Amino acid sequence: MKRALGIDFGDSRIGLALSDDIGFMAHPLETIPVKETEPIGRIAEVAEKNDVETIVLGLPRNMDGTYGPSAEKVRAFAEQMRARIAIPIILWDERMTTMQAQRALHEAGRNVKRSREVIDQVAAQTILQSWMDSRIG
């Protein structure tokens, strides 16, 4: 079975998560430092290496459901990815994912301030897991 790739977009770092072979569980994968790595090229490499058939990109929304400037950045990034990667890209509501990631790391005994890169991966994991869970229900 092909996999799905979850992405938590940020100006400084982009977190990636990957589904398991059966599409049941999302796992943190890596953090792309935007200033050091060309992110779309790296995402394309990861997608090809892992036989990804769907990309789930977190779309930030305000708590009232409206979209702000961050959502426009994500939409522009999605369009850049679509121009270079021939894999369907789904924009998925990512409200509260970073807070959920921070809480999960804290509960696991990790220092949140020292875990910035991991936070992005866990946020991507939360985005991807939410999308996969919605397909089951």
Secondary structure, DSSP 8 states (H G I E B T S, - for coil): --EEEEEE--SSEEEEEEE-TTSS-EEEEEEEETTTS-HHHHHHHHHHHTTEEEEEEEE---TTS---HHHHHHHHHHHHHHHH--S-EEEEE-TTHHHHHHHHHHHTT--SGGGHHHHHHHHHHHHHHHHHHHHH-
